[in-house]
């Protein structure tokens, strides 16, 4: 009898222990999954399954939460015009509290001032301009710290400053090459550092977006030769991947966007010939140049929680140029 009781006790103990281990494992898995949820809780199907409300007042989250940037602070270089200014306005429209546009000009241009006025009239967050040189590492770090000290956080960074000098590879001067690398490559790193250091400092994670180019993946020579521009944008792609792998543990995501030919002053200056313009338009299935505003969706997605599991990626927005 005692032997049977002993066996029963052992069996119960073993089963209880197995049940406890299983329960603990499930709880750990639950906590692990929940630890990655946004502060507003589950979304999508998980939110629907967890919702116990029987009223019609239950709110959805896709545009009010996931794609929204409430109370966020952003740093955008190349923000005086072009893609940088378009990105800055997109962040502001997504709900960012403050967006700081950094560019080389001492005072912002007419386009920027009109956009700031528009943002004010429509009740958007603060849009501010800072004169800064992305080639100056110490200066960019100071700008990042100044913004973070004032705002108490840093959440989004868009490195959009860039230049291009076309020219034959065999005749390309050292000065022209270095000029492009200093802005497009060094400047992108210094910008990412300026914001990333503050993201790490506050421990809230963040999103760094580097504006690369399809020229970083495919060559356009002899149509539009620029060995420095192509090299710099290719390096930006790898920079984004490298920083993404390093900073992921701190919840700092790093991605790049590779636009095709977009109507900006820089591109329009490079493509003056009607024949070259038609050639480039025929180079993608949509048969046209893109508009800066056609990058807004990618910017808003990468900056927001909607892309919370995306890092080390390159988002191509080129009208299908690379598909051919």
C-alpha positions as CSV (number, residue, x, y, z in Angstrom):
1,X,0.0,0.0,0.0
2,X,2.8,2.4,0.9
3,X,4.6,1.4,-2.2
4,X,1.5,2.3,-4.3
5,X,1.1,5.6,-2.5
6,X,4.7,6.4,-3.0
7,X,4.4,5.6,-6.7
8,X,1.2,7.8,-6.9
9,X,2.9,10.6,-5.0
10,X,5.9,10.4,-7.4
11,X,3.6,10.3,-10.4
12,X,1.6,13.3,-9.1
13,X,4.8,15.2,-8.3
14,X,6.2,14.5,-11.8
15,X,3.0,15.5,-13.5
16,X,2.7,18.7,-11.3
17,X,6.2,19.6,-12.1
18,X,5.7,19.1,-15.8
19,X,2.5,21.2,-15.6
20,X,4.3,23.9,-13.7
21,X,7.1,24.0,-16.2
22,X,4.7,24.1,-19.1
23,X,2.7,26.9,-17.4
24,X,5.9,28.9,-16.7
25,X,7.0,28.4,-20.3
26,X,3.6,29.7,-21.6
27,X,3.7,32.7,-19.2
28,X,7.3,33.5,-20.3
29,X,6.3,33.2,-23.9
30,X,3.3,35.5,-23.3
31,X,5.5,38.0,-21.5
32,X,8.1,37.8,-24.2
33,X,5.5,38.5,-26.9
34,X,3.9,41.3,-24.9
35,X,7.3,42.9,-24.3
36,X,7.4,43.8,-27.9
37,X,4.0,45.3,-28.2
38,X,3.6,49.0,-28.7
39,X,2.5,51.1,-25.6
40,X,-1.1,51.1,-26.8
41,X,-1.3,47.3,-26.7
42,X,-2.1,44.7,-29.3
43,X,-3.1,45.7,-32.8
44,X,-4.8,44.0,-35.8
45,X,-6.3,40.5,-35.3
46,X,-4.7,40.3,-31.8
47,X,-6.6,43.4,-30.8
48,X,-9.8,42.1,-32.2
49,X,-9.5,38.8,-30.4
50,X,-8.6,40.5,-27.1
51,X,-11.5,43.0,-27.3
52,X,-14.3,42.1,-24.9
53,X,-16.3,45.3,-25.7
54,X,-19.9,44.9,-26.9
55,X,-20.3,48.5,-27.8
56,X,-19.6,50.2,-31.1
57,X,-17.1,52.7,-29.5
58,X,-14.1,50.4,-29.8
59,X,-11.5,52.3,-31.9
60,X,-9.2,50.9,-34.6
61,X,-5.5,51.7,-34.6
62,X,-4.0,51.5,-38.1
63,X,-4.0,55.3,-38.8
64,X,-4.7,56.6,-35.3
65,X,-1.8,54.7,-33.7
66,X,0.5,52.7,-35.9
67,X,1.1,55.2,-38.6
68,X,0.8,58.2,-36.2
69,X,3.8,60.0,-34.6
70,X,2.2,61.7,-31.6
71,X,4.7,63.6,-29.4
72,X,7.6,62.4,-31.5
73,X,10.7,64.6,-32.3
74,X,12.5,64.4,-35.6
75,X,15.7,65.6,-37.1
76,X,15.8,66.0,-40.9
77,X,18.9,67.0,-42.9
78,X,18.6,68.5,-46.4
79,X,15.4,69.8,-45.0
80,X,15.4,73.2,-46.7
81,X,13.8,71.8,-49.9
82,X,13.3,68.8,-52.1
83,X,13.0,65.3,-50.6
84,X,14.1,66.5,-47.1
85,X,11.4,69.2,-46.9
86,X,8.8,66.7,-48.2
87,X,9.8,64.2,-45.6
88,X,9.7,66.9,-42.8
89,X,6.2,67.8,-43.7
90,X,5.1,64.2,-43.9
91,X,6.4,63.6,-40.3
92,X,4.6,66.8,-39.2
93,X,1.3,65.7,-40.8
94,X,1.7,62.3,-39.1
95,X,1.6,64.0,-35.8
96,X,5.2,64.7,-34.8
97,X,5.5,67.3,-32.1
98,X,8.6,69.0,-33.5
99,X,10.5,68.5,-36.7
100,X,13.9,70.2,-37.0
101,X,15.1,70.8,-40.6
102,X,18.9,71.1,-40.9
103,X,20.5,72.6,-44.0
104,X,23.6,74.5,-45.1
105,X,21.9,77.8,-45.9
106,X,22.0,80.4,-43.1
107,X,18.3,81.1,-43.6
108,X,15.6,78.9,-44.9
109,X,14.4,79.4,-48.5
110,X,11.0,80.6,-49.7
111,X,9.7,77.0,-50.1
112,X,10.5,76.1,-46.5
113,X,8.9,79.3,-45.1
114,X,5.7,78.6,-47.1
115,X,5.6,75.0,-45.7
116,X,6.2,76.2,-42.2
117,X,3.3,78.7,-42.6
118,X,1.1,75.9,-44.0
119,X,2.0,73.7,-41.0
120,X,1.1,76.5,-38.6
121,X,-2.3,77.3,-40.3
122,X,-3.3,73.6,-40.3
123,X,-2.5,73.1,-36.6
124,X,0.5,70.8,-37.2
125,X,3.5,70.5,-34.8
126,X,6.5,72.8,-34.7
127,X,8.6,73.0,-37.9
128,X,11.9,74.6,-37.2
129,X,15.0,75.4,-39.2
130,X,18.7,75.1,-38.1
131,X,21.7,76.1,-40.1
132,X,24.1,73.2,-40.0
133,X,26.8,71.4,-42.1
134,X,26.4,67.6,-42.3
135,X,30.1,67.4,-43.1
136,X,30.9,68.7,-39.6
137,X,30.7,65.7,-37.2
138,X,31.1,67.7,-34.0
139,X,28.7,70.4,-35.2
140,X,26.0,67.7,-36.0
141,X,26.5,66.0,-32.7
142,X,25.9,69.4,-31.0
143,X,22.8,70.0,-33.0
144,X,21.4,66.6,-32.0
145,X,22.1,67.2,-28.4
146,X,20.7,70.7,-28.4
147,X,17.4,69.4,-29.9
148,X,17.2,66.5,-27.5
149,X,18.0,68.7,-24.5
150,X,15.2,71.1,-25.5
151,X,12.6,68.4,-26.3
152,X,13.5,65.7,-23.9
153,X,13.6,63.0,-26.5
154,X,14.7,62.0,-30.1
155,X,12.6,59.6,-32.1
156,X,13.1,60.0,-35.9
157,X,16.1,60.9,-38.1
158,X,16.0,61.4,-41.8
159,X,19.4,61.9,-43.5
160,X,18.4,63.5,-46.8
161,X,21.3,65.9,-47.6
162,X,23.0,65.0,-50.8
163,X,24.9,66.4,-53.8
164,X,25.9,65.1,-57.2
165,X,28.8,66.0,-59.6
166,X,28.5,64.2,-63.0
167,X,31.6,63.3,-64.9
168,X,33.6,60.7,-66.6
169,X,35.2,58.1,-64.2
170,X,38.6,58.3,-65.8
171,X,38.7,62.1,-65.5
172,X,36.9,62.5,-62.2
173,X,38.9,64.8,-59.9
174,X,39.9,64.0,-56.4
175,X,38.3,67.1,-55.2
176,X,34.9,66.4,-56.8
177,X,35.0,62.9,-55.5
178,X,35.8,63.9,-52.0
179,X,33.1,66.7,-52.0
180,X,30.4,64.2,-52.9
181,X,31.6,61.6,-50.4
182,X,31.9,64.2,-47.6
183,X,28.2,65.2,-48.0
184,X,26.5,62.0,-49.1
185,X,28.4,59.4,-47.0
186,X,30.2,61.2,-44.2
187,X,27.2,63.5,-43.8
188,X,24.8,60.6,-43.6
189,X,26.9,58.9,-40.9
190,X,27.3,62.2,-38.9
191,X,23.5,62.8,-39.1
192,X,22.7,59.3,-38.0
193,X,25.2,59.6,-35.1
194,X,23.7,63.0,-34.1
195,X,20.2,61.5,-33.7
196,X,21.2,57.9,-32.7
197,X,23.3,59.1,-29.8
198,X,20.3,60.9,-28.3
199,X,18.0,57.9,-29.0
200,X,20.3,55.7,-27.1
201,X,20.6,58.3,-24.3
202,X,16.9,58.4,-23.7
203,X,16.4,54.7,-24.2
204,X,13.1,55.0,-26.1
205,X,14.4,53.4,-29.4
206,X,13.9,55.3,-32.6
207,X,14.0,55.1,-36.4
208,X,16.8,56.3,-38.6
209,X,16.0,56.6,-42.3
210,X,18.8,57.2,-44.8
211,X,18.0,58.5,-48.3
212,X,20.0,56.4,-50.7
213,X,19.2,55.9,-54.4
214,X,18.7,53.3,-57.0
215,X,22.2,54.5,-58.1
216,X,23.5,52.6,-55.1
217,X,22.4,49.3,-56.7
218,X,22.4,49.9,-60.4
219,X,24.8,52.0,-62.6
220,X,23.4,54.6,-64.9
221,X,26.6,55.0,-66.9
222,X,27.0,56.0,-69.7
223,X,23.6,57.7,-69.5
224,X,24.5,59.9,-66.5
225,X,28.0,59.1,-65.2
226,X,28.9,60.1,-61.7
227,X,31.3,57.6,-60.0
228,X,31.2,59.5,-56.7
229,X,27.5,59.7,-56.4
230,X,27.0,56.0,-57.3
231,X,29.8,55.0,-54.9
232,X,28.4,57.1,-52.0
233,X,24.9,55.8,-52.3
234,X,26.0,52.2,-52.5
235,X,28.0,52.8,-49.3
236,X,24.9,54.4,-47.6
237,X,23.0,51.1,-48.3
238,X,25.6,49.1,-46.4
239,X,25.9,51.7,-43.7
240,X,22.2,51.3,-43.0
241,X,22.5,47.5,-42.8
242,X,25.6,47.7,-40.6
243,X,24.0,50.2,-38.1
244,X,20.8,48.3,-38.1
245,X,22.6,45.1,-36.9
246,X,24.5,47.0,-34.3
247,X,21.7,49.2,-32.8
248,X,18.8,46.7,-33.0
249,X,19.3,45.6,-29.4
250,X,18.6,49.2,-28.4
251,X,15.4,49.3,-30.4
252,X,16.9,51.7,-32.8
253,X,15.8,50.7,-36.3
254,X,17.9,51.8,-39.4
255,X,16.6,51.6,-42.9
256,X,17.2,53.3,-46.3
257,X,14.9,54.5,-49.1
258,X,16.2,54.2,-52.6
259,X,14.3,56.7,-54.8
260,X,14.4,56.5,-58.6
261,X,14.5,59.7,-60.6
262,X,12.4,62.2,-58.6
263,X,11.6,65.8,-59.8
264,X,13.9,67.9,-57.6
265,X,16.1,70.8,-58.3
266,X,19.2,68.6,-58.2
267,X,17.8,66.1,-60.7
268,X,16.3,68.7,-63.0
269,X,19.7,70.4,-63.1
270,X,21.4,67.2,-64.1
271,X,18.8,66.2,-66.7
272,X,18.6,69.4,-68.8
273,X,18.5,67.7,-72.2
274,X,15.0,66.8,-73.4
275,X,16.5,63.8,-75.1
276,X,18.0,62.5,-71.9
277,X,14.8,63.3,-70.0
278,X,12.8,61.1,-72.4
279,X,15.4,58.4,-72.2
280,X,15.1,58.3,-68.4
281,X,11.3,58.4,-68.5
282,X,11.3,55.3,-70.7
283,X,13.6,53.6,-68.3
284,X,10.7,52.6,-65.9
285,X,7.4,50.9,-66.5
286,X,5.4,54.0,-65.4
287,X,7.1,56.1,-68.0
288,X,7.7,59.2,-65.9
289,X,9.7,60.9,-63.2
290,X,8.5,60.6,-59.7
291,X,7.3,63.4,-57.5
292,X,8.9,64.1,-54.0
293,X,5.5,63.6,-52.4
294,X,5.4,60.0,-53.7
295,X,8.0,59.2,-51.0
296,X,5.8,60.4,-48.2
297,X,4.2,57.0,-47.6
298,X,7.5,55.2,-47.3
299,X,8.8,57.9,-44.9
300,X,5.7,57.8,-42.7
301,X,5.8,54.0,-42.6
302,X,9.5,53.7,-41.7
303,X,9.2,56.4,-39.1
304,X,6.3,54.9,-37.3
305,X,5.3,51.8,-35.4
306,X,3.7,50.5,-38.6
307,X,7.2,49.3,-39.5
308,X,8.3,48.1,-36.0
309,X,9.7,44.8,-37.3
310,X,11.6,46.4,-40.2
311,X,15.3,47.2,-39.9
312,X,18.3,46.8,-42.2
313,X,16.0,47.1,-45.2
314,X,16.1,49.2,-48.4
315,X,12.7,50.5,-49.6
316,X,12.8,51.0,-53.4
317,X,10.5,53.7,-54.8
318,X,11.5,54.0,-58.4
319,X,8.5,53.5,-60.7
320,X,9.8,50.0,-61.5
321,X,13.1,51.2,-62.8
322,X,15.0,48.2,-61.2
323,X,12.3,45.8,-62.3
324,X,13.5,46.0,-66.0
